Amino acid sequence: MRCRVLLFAGLRDRLGGREAIEVELPEEATVARLRDELERSHPSLAGAVYRVALDATYAAEQEPVPAGAEIALVPPVSGG
């Protein structure tokens, strides 16, 4: 399945200012598999710290990625 992945903050910067990228995943892919595929196809993401959100909810690594889900990579934020 083809997935569109939204990027925010420093992750967007790592990929040249792109708002989103696409990745191809098998139908039964998990969040962990998504991370592997993203880092394989976009090596600048390797070593980046981020959480994966599926349909606006943070997802665990073993959670399946449903077809058609909104996927976002969210880096840690700090504020004051």
Buried (B, 14 or more C-beta within 10 A) or exposed (E): BEBBBBBBEEBBEBBEEBEBBEBEBEEEBBBBBBBEBBBEEBEEBEEBEBEBBBEEEEBEEEBBBEEEBEBBBBBEEEEE
